Amino acid sequence: MDDILDNQELYQELVTTFKALANEDRLKILALLKENNEMSAQEVEKHFYLEQSTTSHHLNTLKRSKLTKSRKQGRHIFYSLDQKNSKVGVKKFLELFL
């Protein structure tokens, strides 16, 4: 049990993930990406009444928390769910606490 309590890196990763999920707009973005598989930042922005900078902040927060991934094509950045990494994070949480 002490090893689990001493794993600061794991706790920080979980905190980052849950902070990213603790925002209604980001949850809506995740749902939109799930529905559409992949979207450009501009396409995501069109679905919300948010400034471009706010949308960009949300997308970057989701990417840093490993819930989404991105790829660049020309001048556009496309976002999609990072199912592999997000499932690993959820699995770690479930193993630790449930």
Backbone as XML, in Angstrom:
<?xml version="1.0"?>
<chain id="A" units="angstrom">
  <residue number="1" name="MET">
    <atom name="N" x="0.816" y="-1.200" z="0.000"/>
    <atom name="CA" x="0.000" y="0.000" z="0.000"/>
    <atom name="C" x="0.859" y="1.263" z="0.000"/>
  </residue>
  <residue number="2" name="ASP">
    <atom name="N" x="2.015" y="1.213" z="0.700"/>
    <atom name="CA" x="2.884" y="2.385" z="0.750"/>
    <atom name="C" x="3.364" y="2.785" z="-0.636"/>
  </residue>
  <residue number="3" name="ASP">
    <atom name="N" x="3.633" y="1.794" z="-1.513"/>
    <atom name="CA" x="4.076" y="2.109" z="-2.864"/>
    <atom name="C" x="3.038" y="2.941" z="-3.604"/>
  </residue>
  <residue number="4" name="ILE">
    <atom name="N" x="1.771" y="2.606" z="-3.426"/>
    <atom name="CA" x="0.691" y="3.351" z="-4.076"/>
    <atom name="C" x="0.642" y="4.773" z="-3.531"/>
  </residue>
  <residue number="5" name="LEU">
    <atom name="N" x="0.753" y="4.937" z="-2.242"/>
    <atom name="CA" x="0.690" y="6.262" z="-1.633"/>
    <atom name="C" x="1.874" y="7.136" z="-2.021"/>
  </residue>
  <residue number="6" name="ASP">
    <atom name="N" x="3.001" y="6.530" z="-2.325"/>
    <atom name="CA" x="4.203" y="7.276" z="-2.678"/>
    <atom name="C" x="4.309" y="7.588" z="-4.166"/>
  </residue>
  <residue number="7" name="ASN">
    <atom name="N" x="3.378" y="7.132" z="-4.969"/>
    <atom name="CA" x="3.457" y="7.317" z="-6.417"/>
    <atom name="C" x="2.890" y="8.681" z="-6.817"/>
  </residue>
  <residue number="8" name="GLN">
    <atom name="N" x="3.668" y="9.727" z="-6.576"/>
    <atom name="CA" x="3.230" y="11.095" z="-6.861"/>
    <atom name="C" x="2.946" y="11.324" z="-8.343"/>
  </residue>
  <residue number="9" name="GLU">
    <atom name="N" x="3.723" y="10.688" z="-9.202"/>
    <atom name="CA" x="3.523" y="10.845" z="-10.639"/>
    <atom name="C" x="2.135" y="10.359" z="-11.063"/>
  </residue>
  <residue number="10" name="LEU">
    <atom name="N" x="1.735" y="9.233" z="-10.528"/>
    <atom name="CA" x="0.417" y="8.686" z="-10.831"/>
    <atom name="C" x="-0.678" y="9.611" z="-10.331"/>
  </residue>
  <residue number="11" name="TYR">
    <atom name="N" x="-0.547" y="10.098" z="-9.099"/>
    <atom name="CA" x="-1.553" y="11.012" z="-8.555"/>
    <atom name="C" x="-1.638" y="12.288" z="-9.386"/>
  </residue>
  <residue number="12" name="GLN">
    <atom name="N" x="-0.500" y="12.809" z="-9.790"/>
    <atom name="CA" x="-0.512" y="14.033" z="-10.596"/>
    <atom name="C" x="-1.206" y="13.791" z="-11.934"/>
  </residue>
  <residue number="13" name="GLU">
    <atom name="N" x="-0.962" y="12.642" z="-12.539"/>
    <atom name="CA" x="-1.621" y="12.291" z="-13.800"/>
    <atom name="C" x="-3.136" y="12.203" z="-13.617"/>
  </residue>
  <residue number="14" name="LEU">
    <atom name="N" x="-3.566" y="11.578" z="-12.532"/>
    <atom name="CA" x="-5.003" y="11.465" z="-12.265"/>
    <atom name="C" x="-5.624" y="12.827" z="-11.988"/>
  </residue>
  <residue number="15" name="VAL">
    <atom name="N" x="-4.942" y="13.676" z="-11.248"/>
    <atom name="CA" x="-5.450" y="15.022" z="-10.963"/>
    <atom name="C" x="-5.594" y="15.810" z="-12.261"/>
  </residue>
  <residue number="16" name="THR">
    <atom name="N" x="-4.603" y="15.735" z="-13.118"/>
    <atom name="CA" x="-4.655" y="16.439" z="-14.406"/>
    <atom name="C" x="-5.838" y="15.967" z="-15.231"/>
  </residue>
  <residue number="17" name="THR">
    <atom name="N" x="-6.054" y="14.662" z="-15.263"/>
    <atom name="CA" x="-7.171" y="14.101" z="-16.033"/>
    <atom name="C" x="-8.504" y="14.566" z="-15.471"/>
  </residue>
  <residue number="18" name="PHE">
    <atom name="N" x="-8.677" y="14.471" z="-14.172"/>
    <atom name="CA" x="-9.957" y="14.844" z="-13.584"/>
    <atom name="C" x="-10.208" y="16.343" z="-13.633"/>
  </residue>
  <residue number="19" name="LYS">
    <atom name="N" x="-9.170" y="17.145" z="-13.551"/>
    <atom name="CA" x="-9.349" y="18.592" z="-13.726"/>
    <atom name="C" x="-9.824" y="18.894" z="-15.145"/>
  </residue>
  <residue number="20" name="ALA">
    <atom name="N" x="-9.281" y="18.188" z="-16.113"/>
    <atom name="CA" x="-9.708" y="18.390" z="-17.502"/>
    <atom name="C" x="-11.170" y="18.000" z="-17.680"/>
  </residue>
  <residue number="21" name="LEU">
    <atom name="N" x="-11.595" y="16.966" z="-16.974"/>
    <atom name="CA" x="-12.978" y="16.498" z="-17.086"/>
    <atom name="C" x="-13.959" y="17.356" z="-16.276"/>
  </residue>
  <residue number="22" name="ALA">
    <atom name="N" x="-13.448" y="18.206" z="-15.418"/>
    <atom name="CA" x="-14.297" y="18.988" z="-14.523"/>
    <atom name="C" x="-14.770" y="20.294" z="-15.158"/>
  </residue>
  <residue number="23" name="ASN">
    <atom name="N" x="-15.001" y="20.269" z="-16.459"/>
    <atom name="CA" x="-15.463" y="21.451" z="-17.178"/>
    <atom name="C" x="-16.508" y="21.022" z="-18.203"/>
  </residue>
  <residue number="24" name="GLU">
    <atom name="N" x="-17.665" y="21.639" z="-18.152"/>
    <atom name="CA" x="-18.767" y="21.241" z="-19.034"/>
    <atom name="C" x="-18.417" y="21.386" z="-20.511"/>
  </residue>
  <residue number="25" name="ASP">
    <atom name="N" x="-17.746" y="22.466" z="-20.881"/>
    <atom name="CA" x="-17.375" y="22.662" z="-22.286"/>
    <atom name="C" x="-16.428" y="21.571" z="-22.775"/>
  </residue>
  <residue number="26" name="ARG">
    <atom name="N" x="-15.472" y="21.188" z="-21.929"/>
    <atom name="CA" x="-14.535" y="20.136" z="-22.336"/>
    <atom name="C" x="-15.240" y="18.793" z="-22.462"/>
  </residue>
  <residue number="27" name="LEU">
    <atom name="N" x="-16.197" y="18.518" z="-21.582"/>
    <atom name="CA" x="-16.977" y="17.284" z="-21.716"/>
    <atom name="C" x="-17.763" y="17.283" z="-23.027"/>
  </residue>
  <residue number="28" name="LYS">
    <atom name="N" x="-18.308" y="18.423" z="-23.387"/>
    <atom name="CA" x="-19.045" y="18.530" z="-24.650"/>
    <atom name="C" x="-18.109" y="18.342" z="-25.851"/>
  </residue>
  <residue number="29" name="ILE">
    <atom name="N" x="-16.901" y="18.862" z="-25.746"/>
    <atom name="CA" x="-15.919" y="18.672" z="-26.822"/>
    <atom name="C" x="-15.583" y="17.191" z="-26.963"/>
  </residue>
  <residue number="30" name="LEU">
    <atom name="N" x="-15.397" y="16.495" z="-25.851"/>
    <atom name="CA" x="-15.121" y="15.054" z="-25.909"/>
    <atom name="C" x="-16.279" y="14.307" z="-26.575"/>
  </residue>
  <residue number="31" name="ALA">
    <atom name="N" x="-17.502" y="14.664" z="-26.222"/>
    <atom name="CA" x="-18.674" y="14.023" z="-26.837"/>
    <atom name="C" x="-18.720" y="14.305" z="-28.334"/>
  </residue>
  <residue number="32" name="LEU">
    <atom name="N" x="-18.398" y="15.523" z="-28.719"/>
    <atom name="CA" x="-18.382" y="15.892" z="-30.133"/>
    <atom name="C" x="-17.319" y="15.110" z="-30.897"/>
  </residue>
  <residue number="33" name="LEU">
    <atom name="N" x="-16.138" y="14.965" z="-30.300"/>
    <atom name="CA" x="-15.073" y="14.203" z="-30.949"/>
    <atom name="C" x="-15.426" y="12.723" z="-31.043"/>
  </residue>
  <residue number="34" name="LYS">
    <atom name="N" x="-16.092" y="12.204" z="-30.025"/>
    <atom name="CA" x="-16.524" y="10.801" z="-30.078"/>
    <atom name="C" x="-17.504" y="10.595" z="-31.230"/>
  </residue>
  <residue number="35" name="GLU">
    <atom name="N" x="-18.400" y="11.538" z="-31.393"/>
    <atom name="CA" x="-19.415" y="11.454" z="-32.442"/>
    <atom name="C" x="-18.821" y="11.599" z="-33.840"/>
  </residue>
  <residue number="36" name="ASN">
    <atom name="N" x="-17.785" y="12.427" z="-33.968"/>
    <atom name="CA" x="-17.230" y="12.751" z="-35.284"/>
    <atom name="C" x="-15.864" y="12.127" z="-35.565"/>
  </residue>
  <residue number="37" name="ASN">
    <atom name="N" x="-15.322" y="11.384" z="-34.643"/>
    <atom name="CA" x="-14.006" y="10.738" z="-34.770"/>
    <atom name="C" x="-12.844" y="11.711" z="-34.793"/>
  </residue>
  <residue number="38" name="GLU">
    <atom name="N" x="-12.850" y="12.658" z="-35.692"/>
    <atom name="CA" x="-11.749" y="13.621" z="-35.794"/>
    <atom name="C" x="-12.296" y="14.931" z="-36.337"/>
  </residue>
  <residue number="39" name="MET">
    <atom name="N" x="-11.825" y="16.037" z="-35.767"/>
    <atom name="CA" x="-12.277" y="17.353" z="-36.204"/>
    <atom name="C" x="-11.135" y="18.343" z="-36.101"/>
  </residue>
  <residue number="40" name="SER">
    <atom name="N" x="-11.162" y="19.332" z="-36.983"/>
    <atom name="CA" x="-10.189" y="20.412" z="-36.873"/>
    <atom name="C" x="-10.613" y="21.331" z="-35.732"/>
  </residue>
  <residue number="41" name="ALA">
    <atom name="N" x="-9.671" y="22.104" z="-35.243"/>
    <atom name="CA" x="-9.982" y="23.051" z="-34.175"/>
    <atom name="C" x="-11.077" y="24.015" z="-34.623"/>
  </residue>
  <residue number="42" name="GLN">
    <atom name="N" x="-11.056" y="24.421" z="-35.872"/>
    <atom name="CA" x="-12.064" y="25.338" z="-36.405"/>
    <atom name="C" x="-13.449" y="24.680" z="-36.417"/>
  </residue>
  <residue number="43" name="GLU">
    <atom name="N" x="-13.505" y="23.407" z="-36.745"/>
    <atom name="CA" x="-14.788" y="22.698" z="-36.745"/>
    <atom name="C" x="-15.348" y="22.587" z="-35.327"/>
  </residue>
  <residue number="44" name="VAL">
    <atom name="N" x="-14.485" y="22.323" z="-34.368"/>
    <atom name="CA" x="-14.918" y="22.251" z="-32.969"/>
    <atom name="C" x="-15.447" y="23.616" z="-32.538"/>
  </residue>
  <residue number="45" name="GLU">
    <atom name="N" x="-14.732" y="24.652" z="-32.879"/>
    <atom name="CA" x="-15.105" y="26.013" z="-32.497"/>
    <atom name="C" x="-16.496" y="26.393" z="-33.017"/>
  </residue>
  <residue number="46" name="LYS">
    <atom name="N" x="-16.846" y="25.951" z="-34.205"/>
    <atom name="CA" x="-18.146" y="26.282" z="-34.801"/>
    <atom name="C" x="-19.321" y="25.736" z="-34.000"/>
  </residue>
  <residue number="47" name="HIS">
    <atom name="N" x="-19.097" y="24.704" z="-33.192"/>
    <atom name="CA" x="-20.171" y="24.077" z="-32.425"/>
    <atom name="C" x="-20.441" y="24.763" z="-31.085"/>
  </residue>
  <residue number="48" name="PHE">
    <atom name="N" x="-19.603" y="25.700" z="-30.707"/>
    <atom name="CA" x="-19.722" y="26.328" z="-29.392"/>
    <atom name="C" x="-19.698" y="27.840" z="-29.528"/>
  </residue>
  <residue number="49" name="TYR">
    <atom name="N" x="-20.274" y="28.502" z="-28.564"/>
    <atom name="CA" x="-20.240" y="29.960" z="-28.519"/>
    <atom name="C" x="-19.057" y="30.408" z="-27.673"/>
  </residue>
  <residue number="50" name="LEU">
    <atom name="N" x="-17.891" y="29.994" z="-28.111"/>
    <atom name="CA" x="-16.665" y="30.308" z="-27.392"/>
    <atom name="C" x="-15.710" y="31.055" z="-28.314"/>
  </residue>
  <residue number="51" name="GLU">
    <atom name="N" x="-14.875" y="31.864" z="-27.715"/>
    <atom name="CA" x="-13.818" y="32.524" z="-28.475"/>
    <atom name="C" x="-12.828" y="31.477" z="-28.974"/>
  </residue>
  <residue number="52" name="GLN">
    <atom name="N" x="-12.133" y="31.805" z="-30.043"/>
    <atom name="CA" x="-11.141" y="30.880" z="-30.596"/>
    <atom name="C" x="-10.085" y="30.542" z="-29.554"/>
  </residue>
  <residue number="53" name="SER">
    <atom name="N" x="-9.666" y="31.534" z="-28.790"/>
    <atom name="CA" x="-8.623" y="31.292" z="-27.781"/>
    <atom name="C" x="-9.129" y="30.368" z="-26.669"/>
  </residue>
  <residue number="54" name="THR">
    <atom name="N" x="-10.403" y="30.475" z="-26.309"/>
    <atom name="CA" x="-10.981" y="29.611" z="-25.284"/>
    <atom name="C" x="-11.083" y="28.172" z="-25.790"/>
  </residue>
  <residue number="55" name="THR">
    <atom name="N" x="-11.530" y="28.025" z="-27.026"/>
    <atom name="CA" x="-11.604" y="26.688" z="-27.633"/>
    <atom name="C" x="-10.218" y="26.064" z="-27.695"/>
  </residue>
  <residue number="56" name="SER">
    <atom name="N" x="-9.236" y="26.844" z="-28.110"/>
    <atom name="CA" x="-7.862" y="26.357" z="-28.181"/>
    <atom name="C" x="-7.354" y="25.934" z="-26.806"/>
  </residue>
  <residue number="57" name="HIS">
    <atom name="N" x="-7.671" y="26.728" z="-25.791"/>
    <atom name="CA" x="-7.271" y="26.387" z="-24.419"/>
    <atom name="C" x="-7.886" y="25.051" z="-24.000"/>
  </residue>
  <residue number="58" name="HIS">
    <atom name="N" x="-9.177" y="24.870" z="-24.274"/>
    <atom name="CA" x="-9.847" y="23.613" z="-23.912"/>
    <atom name="C" x="-9.224" y="22.425" z="-24.645"/>
  </residue>
  <residue number="59" name="LEU">
    <atom name="N" x="-8.979" y="22.586" z="-25.937"/>
    <atom name="CA" x="-8.383" y="21.490" z="-26.717"/>
    <atom name="C" x="-6.993" y="21.144" z="-26.204"/>
  </residue>
  <residue number="60" name="ASN">
    <atom name="N" x="-6.209" y="22.145" z="-25.856"/>
    <atom name="CA" x="-4.865" y="21.894" z="-25.324"/>
    <atom name="C" x="-4.913" y="21.249" z="-23.942"/>
  </residue>
  <residue number="61" name="THR">
    <atom name="N" x="-5.872" y="21.639" z="-23.125"/>
    <atom name="CA" x="-6.036" y="21.021" z="-21.813"/>
    <atom name="C" x="-6.370" y="19.543" z="-21.961"/>
  </residue>
  <residue number="62" name="LEU">
    <atom name="N" x="-7.265" y="19.231" z="-22.885"/>
    <atom name="CA" x="-7.633" y="17.830" z="-23.128"/>
    <atom name="C" x="-6.444" y="17.034" z="-23.666"/>
  </residue>
  <residue number="63" name="LYS">
    <atom name="N" x="-5.642" y="17.674" z="-24.501"/>
    <atom name="CA" x="-4.461" y="16.994" z="-25.056"/>
    <atom name="C" x="-3.409" y="16.748" z="-23.963"/>
  </residue>
  <residue number="64" name="ARG">
    <atom name="N" x="-3.162" y="17.742" z="-23.119"/>
    <atom name="CA" x="-2.182" y="17.579" z="-22.032"/>
    <atom name="C" x="-2.600" y="16.489" z="-21.057"/>
  </residue>
  <residue number="65" name="SER">
    <atom name="N" x="-3.900" y="16.316" z="-20.907"/>
    <atom name="CA" x="-4.387" y="15.283" z="-19.989"/>
    <atom name="C" x="-4.478" y="13.914" z="-20.662"/>
  </residue>
  <residue number="66" name="LYS">
    <atom name="N" x="-4.056" y="13.845" z="-21.911"/>
    <atom name="CA" x="-4.004" y="12.607" z="-22.696"/>
    <atom name="C" x="-5.386" y="12.027" z="-22.999"/>
  </residue>
  <residue number="67" name="LEU">
    <atom name="N" x="-6.404" y="12.909" z="-22.966"/>
    <atom name="CA" x="-7.747" y="12.475" z="-23.346"/>
    <atom name="C" x="-7.946" y="12.596" z="-24.853"/>
  </residue>
  <residue number="68" name="THR">
    <atom name="N" x="-7.203" y="13.509" z="-25.466"/>
    <atom name="CA" x="-7.252" y="13.669" z="-26.918"/>
    <atom name="C" x="-5.828" y="13.656" z="-27.470"/>
  </residue>
  <residue number="69" name="LYS">
    <atom name="N" x="-5.753" y="13.506" z="-28.762"/>
    <atom name="CA" x="-4.473" y="13.610" z="-29.461"/>
    <atom name="C" x="-4.702" y="14.502" z="-30.675"/>
  </residue>
  <residue number="70" name="SER">
    <atom name="N" x="-3.624" y="14.975" z="-31.251"/>
    <atom name="CA" x="-3.759" y="15.862" z="-32.404"/>
    <atom name="C" x="-2.754" y="15.493" z="-33.480"/>
  </residue>
  <residue number="71" name="ARG">
    <atom name="N" x="-3.090" y="15.930" z="-34.672"/>
    <atom name="CA" x="-2.160" y="15.802" z="-35.792"/>
    <atom name="C" x="-2.287" y="17.066" z="-36.627"/>
  </residue>
  <residue number="72" name="LYS">
    <atom name="N" x="-1.193" y="17.459" z="-37.210"/>
    <atom name="CA" x="-1.179" y="18.670" z="-38.018"/>
    <atom name="C" x="-1.202" y="18.287" z="-39.488"/>
  </residue>
  <residue number="73" name="GLN">
    <atom name="N" x="-2.047" y="18.975" z="-40.238"/>
    <atom name="CA" x="-2.094" y="18.779" z="-41.685"/>
    <atom name="C" x="-2.152" y="20.168" z="-42.313"/>
  </residue>
  <residue number="74" name="GLY">
    <atom name="N" x="-1.054" y="20.557" z="-42.910"/>
    <atom name="CA" x="-0.983" y="21.916" z="-43.462"/>
    <atom name="C" x="-1.092" y="22.929" z="-42.339"/>
  </residue>
  <residue number="75" name="ARG">
    <atom name="N" x="-2.050" y="23.835" z="-42.465"/>
    <atom name="CA" x="-2.241" y="24.879" z="-41.459"/>
    <atom name="C" x="-3.286" y="24.495" z="-40.407"/>
  </residue>
  <residue number="76" name="HIS">
    <atom name="N" x="-3.822" y="23.299" z="-40.500"/>
    <atom name="CA" x="-4.899" y="22.886" z="-39.603"/>
    <atom name="C" x="-4.413" y="21.820" z="-38.621"/>
  </residue>
  <residue number="77" name="ILE">
    <atom name="N" x="-4.973" y="21.867" z="-37.429"/>
    <atom name="CA" x="-4.707" y="20.848" z="-36.420"/>
    <atom name="C" x="-6.003" y="20.076" z="-36.215"/>
  </residue>
  <residue number="78" name="PHE">
    <atom name="N" x="-5.907" y="18.760" z="-36.314"/>
    <atom name="CA" x="-7.061" y="17.887" z="-36.158"/>
    <atom name="C" x="-6.959" y="17.155" z="-34.825"/>
  </residue>
  <residue number="79" name="TYR">
    <atom name="N" x="-8.084" y="17.087" z="-34.135"/>
    <atom name="CA" x="-8.145" y="16.458" z="-32.825"/>
    <atom name="C" x="-9.039" y="15.229" z="-32.875"/>
  </residue>
  <residue number="80" name="SER">
    <atom name="N" x="-8.677" y="14.234" z="-32.066"/>
    <atom name="CA" x="-9.488" y="13.029" z="-31.914"/>
    <atom name="C" x="-9.283" y="12.511" z="-30.496"/>
  </residue>
  <residue number="81" name="LEU">
    <atom name="N" x="-10.167" y="11.627" z="-30.082"/>
    <atom name="CA" x="-10.017" y="11.021" z="-28.757"/>
    <atom name="C" x="-8.781" y="10.131" z="-28.740"/>
  </residue>
  <residue number="82" name="ASP">
    <atom name="N" x="-8.042" y="10.176" z="-27.665"/>
    <atom name="CA" x="-6.896" y="9.285" z="-27.484"/>
    <atom name="C" x="-7.372" y="8.110" z="-26.641"/>
  </residue>
  <residue number="83" name="GLN">
    <atom name="N" x="-8.035" y="7.184" z="-27.301"/>
    <atom name="CA" x="-8.689" y="6.102" z="-26.576"/>
    <atom name="C" x="-7.710" y="5.225" z="-25.817"/>
  </residue>
  <residue number="84" name="LYS">
    <atom name="N" x="-6.547" y="5.009" z="-26.377"/>
    <atom name="CA" x="-5.564" y="4.151" z="-25.708"/>
    <atom name="C" x="-5.128" y="4.764" z="-24.370"/>
  </residue>
  <residue number="85" name="ASN">
    <atom name="N" x="-4.677" y="5.999" z="-24.399"/>
    <atom name="CA" x="-4.188" y="6.638" z="-23.175"/>
    <atom name="C" x="-5.296" y="6.931" z="-22.187"/>
  </residue>
  <residue number="86" name="SER">
    <atom name="N" x="-6.467" y="7.339" z="-22.673"/>
    <atom name="CA" x="-7.547" y="7.655" z="-21.735"/>
    <atom name="C" x="-8.046" y="6.396" z="-21.034"/>
  </residue>
  <residue number="87" name="LYS">
    <atom name="N" x="-8.061" y="5.265" z="-21.740"/>
    <atom name="CA" x="-8.473" y="4.009" z="-21.107"/>
    <atom name="C" x="-7.454" y="3.563" z="-20.064"/>
  </residue>
  <residue number="88" name="VAL">
    <atom name="N" x="-6.184" y="3.806" z="-20.317"/>
    <atom name="CA" x="-5.142" y="3.457" z="-19.338"/>
    <atom name="C" x="-5.353" y="4.272" z="-18.070"/>
  </residue>
  <residue number="89" name="GLY">
    <atom name="N" x="-5.651" y="5.574" z="-18.210"/>
    <atom name="CA" x="-5.876" y="6.427" z="-17.047"/>
    <atom name="C" x="-7.073" y="5.982" z="-16.237"/>
  </residue>
  <residue number="90" name="VAL">
    <atom name="N" x="-8.159" y="5.648" z="-16.915"/>
    <atom name="CA" x="-9.361" y="5.180" z="-16.220"/>
    <atom name="C" x="-9.080" y="3.853" z="-15.521"/>
  </residue>
  <residue number="91" name="LYS">
    <atom name="N" x="-8.356" y="2.989" z="-16.192"/>
    <atom name="CA" x="-8.028" y="1.677" z="-15.601"/>
    <atom name="C" x="-7.173" y="1.866" z="-14.335"/>
  </residue>
  <residue number="92" name="LYS">
    <atom name="N" x="-6.203" y="2.770" z="-14.388"/>
    <atom name="CA" x="-5.364" y="3.027" z="-13.214"/>
    <atom name="C" x="-6.209" y="3.524" z="-12.059"/>
  </residue>
  <residue number="93" name="PHE">
    <atom name="N" x="-7.141" y="4.428" z="-12.344"/>
    <atom name="CA" x="-8.009" y="4.964" z="-11.310"/>
    <atom name="C" x="-8.853" y="3.847" z="-10.686"/>
  </residue>
  <residue number="94" name="LEU">
    <atom name="N" x="-9.454" y="3.035" z="-11.535"/>
    <atom name="CA" x="-10.302" y="1.960" z="-11.032"/>
    <atom name="C" x="-9.518" y="0.969" z="-10.185"/>
  </residue>
  <residue number="95" name="GLU">
    <atom name="N" x="-8.299" y="0.631" z="-10.616"/>
    <atom name="CA" x="-7.473" y="-0.301" z="-9.861"/>
    <atom name="C" x="-7.091" y="0.260" z="-8.498"/>
  </residue>
  <residue number="96" name="LEU">
    <atom name="N" x="-6.843" y="1.560" z="-8.447"/>
    <atom name="CA" x="-6.419" y="2.186" z="-7.186"/>
    <atom name="C" x="-7.558" y="2.354" z="-6.192"/>
  </residue>
  <residue number="97" name="PHE">
    <atom name="N" x="-8.709" y="2.733" z="-6.681"/>
    <atom name="CA" x="-9.744" y="3.204" z="-5.764"/>
    <atom name="C" x="-11.008" y="2.366" z="-5.733"/>
  </residue>
  <residue number="98" name="LEU">
    <atom name="N" x="-11.198" y="1.465" z="-6.655"/>
    <atom name="CA" x="-12.438" y="0.679" z="-6.645"/>
    <atom name="C" x="-12.153" y="-0.807" z="-6.580"/>
  </residue>
</chain>
